[in-house]
Amino acid sequence: MEKERKTYTDALTRLAKGTDAGLYRLVPERVEIVNSDEALIQVLQECRETKKPVTFKAGGTSLSGQTITNSVLIEIGPDYGHAQILDEGQRVKLPCSITGEAANRLLQPYGRKLGPQPASIKSAKIGGIVANNSSGSSYGITYNSYHTIESMRFILADGTTVDTASAESRQAFSQSHASLLSELRQLREEILSDDKVRERIRHKFELKNTCGYGMNSFLDHEDPIDILAHLMIGSEGTLGFISEVVFKTVPNDPLKASALIYFPDLKEACKAIGPLRQCSKVSAAELMDRNALRTVQEEPGMPEELKSLPDEAVALLIDTSSDTPEALTLQFQEIEQKLQDVHTLYPVSFTTDPHLYATYWRVRNGLFTSAAGSRPRGTVAIIEDIAFREAVLGDALTQVRETLCRYHYDNFVMWGHLLDGNVHFTIFPDINHQAGIDNYAAFMRELVDDVLAFDGSLKAEHGTGRNMAPFVEREWGSEIYRLMWRVKQAVDPDNLLNPGVLLNEDPEVFLKDLKRIPLANDRIDKCIECGFCEVQCPARDLTLTPRQRVVIYRKLADLAANGGSNSLLYRELKDAFDYKGNKTCATDGLCATACPVGINTGLLIKELRWKENSATANRIASFIANHMAGTTATLRPLLHLPHLLSKVVGYDNFERLTRFLFEASGHRFPLWTRYTPSGAKRPKPLPTQATTSGFEMVYFPACITRTMGISADYNKSDEAIDVTHKTEALLRKAGCVIHYPEAMDRLCCGMAFSSKGFRQQAAQKEKELNEALLKASDNGRLPILCDMSPCLLHMRETLDPRLHLYEPVEFIYKFLRDRLIFEPLPITVAVHSTCSTTKMGVKDKLKALAGLCAERVVSPEEVTCCGWAGDRGFFFPELNASALRALKPNLKGATEGYSNSRTCEIGLSMNSGISYKSIVYLVDKATRAK
């Protein structure tokens, strides 16, 4: 049970994990991370005995305050259950712990996907997607969670587990909970016998609606177990815990296209709804108002005309797809024909370019965070989520916009799913002062009046939470509201599960516990704690995610700014943050690639390291920077020595010894394994030789590869060559004329210094390398190859833009592919895209290059940053192991691994069971000279 359950009561973990994407802040009394039904039931039993309320949390992307608590928070662990494809992808069994995007990756080979497609799908987990009845950009309610779930396993507050796909489970539940099922039957009979109530429920659920319970369950199902299962959907953890679901999947056409269509104003855009609904295959029409477009118009790849649109202009992002190019073309023509009577600012133009298509949807899905990132300093971002019928949509939105302006929210940002009449908008109130809170309160009450005047939904897809709980009765009426309370009392009679969420008698609850976001550091002040970054973080299952680092850093800054730096809480948080926030941050910056506003939490941590570096540490760093040649020359024999000793006493025995030294020293002695490189042979640049090709280039071996050679897993004669010499051999095979920078032994890109916060020393090495490479490349005329991808990215970020800089994958793919004869080997290989490779957009080229060399290539998408982080893997191997926990199970028969970073390859080999080497080795094996 220890592996299945972890309990945390420390201040840092409670604050960090108690955070979600919503507008409220509560700090749990304790946090329980569970990885099985058994562990969850154990926690529920303890809470029931002590009368402690429980709140469930999955990905923490909820927006209405439904996953926070000041009692016991149960968070779904990463190992909770396993996915299973059924019926060739027509159905899929999913645990609560998997993200929507990961589920779609599993389904992709079958041409299928999940129905619900929330904007947070990369981070949102199935447990939360179902508990909130997510739908997202998918048109209509047909493909939401409610309508695409076939069966479910759920757990009630008393610990009872029900699997609706099991006849045995259903029978047992019918006997053990007869009174509950009887009450559900009675509720159904009352609803069906009252025409007004029945028709009100039917009418309300023709629109997207997540305000209150899914009372349509009583109309759509007769068996009380099925009614209960569907009530669970959208219940926000107030009725039970959703452990596993079986989804009916929907088609995922291989050919996709989008068009960004501009309209002069919102009313004109609303006129497009009817025509677009008549089209055979329009899957989405996403609204973006002018303020929304302003927040993304500078994004790479966005059309230039965005910047010159008039103030009242809006855009619709249209999505369509097919399985043949011919059908797709016909769909374009149909959409253009249907819209011919609607006034657009530019002709309708579709793109099928995968990169541009992905850019459009990345920007659209990140709109909430992008909008929030543009908010005035000191304000918070609050999102609302409403829906109206087509007949009143234009007038309703006009009224809402007028109300927004009347309450001085003129900078609101509006977007949404226009085919469904579902619109989101973000406002930026200043809740640091009572006047700001009072203005927000008055606005919300008038917004409710506006929405209900047009018979709209107060919450269309973001869930009721605390945000709309006081207004559920206003939307539904007293009679249906009373029925909802009867559901809650029947299913959770002790009010143990998420009390105060979805149903709440306190009319002021939507104003309580608002999340104040203090100014802390320019690098992170735009963060709204949405959690999109978390899936990219190598420490996410070990210590803290980027979002959680921001939360703790903000709390520390707030305490310090308000005289609390001597408090017990401040000291406890600061001490814990040193390991959980600082030492186990890889500073790889992948979080910025997932963040819609590009926040790189790694830069914040580097800044902290810079401030904490002592004078002695700076002197040592300066000595190394000034004596780089001597440092590398000293390290080479030191690295070679353990391998010599291991050959005498055996690698297993020597690894046990070094593990003991590592633990005994408190992790100050680096962890050594057989995968740790021996010393490299000093590169000795050969004289430049003329070739018939005349292709000249510059090769700069990184200080890492000049120092670190092969390791024990390089066991074949053709592999027992350092990467620098292997690279030289490949270049000469391709007929390259190799130039080297002068005084190469003294050069370093500066990244090793920069990552540890030694800014001055980093700048020194960057300057030296810049001058050397400009000279060697004839001021940028010749392309430059560096054999370490992380170093190359740092060089691109810091050196003269005239330099044409490449890491091995892109250099080989661009310059050597046509100079070599590729003969694919009959093997399966795995490739790992390092953080720098991903950030430079070279990931697909890595897979393509490996595909030229091997018959089958595996690239585990579940693995992002390896967590080795320069030398951090030697001192914090737990970070590397946690980051690569999904690697070995997803290698799918690969017998060799390849990447483009020598240090990353150490950790990859340690945690995979196969040997990882530079991609240069694979290319050399699979090619011959022309």
Summary of the structure (lengths in Angstrom):
residues: 930
radius of gyration: 29.4
end to end distance: 60.4
largest distance: 94.1
contacts: 3321
relative contact order: 0.08
helix: 46%
strand: 15%
